[in-house]
C-alpha cells in the first residue's frame, strides 16, 4: 500500500497521485472546488510543470494548496523539480 493511500485511510479522505489527477482532469473534467484543501506530499518529487498546472487550476477554483515534503529528499526526475528550501520558521 502506498504512503498516500495510508495517509488517506488515516484521514478518511480520497487520495491520488498528481499524474492520475491530471489525467482525470484532461479526460473527464475533474476539477477543484472552492474552499477545498489539496495536499501535495513529497513535493520535491513532483515536476515543476505538474506543480504549476495543479496550483494554477487550484488558484483559479479558489482552492488552497499545501506543499509538503522533505527538503533533503532527492528531486524529481522531471526537469526543474520543486526547489529545495530549508525548513522555515
ABEGO torsion letter per residue (X at the ends): XBAAAAAAAAAGBBBBBAAAAAAAAAAAGBBBBBGBBBBBBGAAABBAAAAAAAAAAAAAAGBBBBBBEBAABBBBABBGBBBBBBBBX
